[in-house]
Amino acid sequence: MLKLSLITLGFVALSVLFLCVKMLLKPGSKFGSTHIGGSKAMRDRGIHCVQSMDAFDRQEKPHARERI
């Protein structure tokens, strides 16, 4: 059981290392944006972050109808 746990921990540590290799080796690098708006493909489709859409919808629009 201990051997399996150590092997699993080793695989997890190796995976994290591989995910961070660019950040560790290249100075000044950082993770990319994880927001939907950070993806060019989503922007091309007109899909935006829900927070951005909410802020846009809350802006006062002079030609909008009033909701009853």
NORSUL-V486831 format. One line per field, one symbol per residue. burial: + if it has 24 or more other ideal C-beta (glycine too) atoms within 12 Angstrom, else -. A space follows every 50 residues. Layout:
burial: ???
This chain:
burial: -------------------------------------------------- ------------------
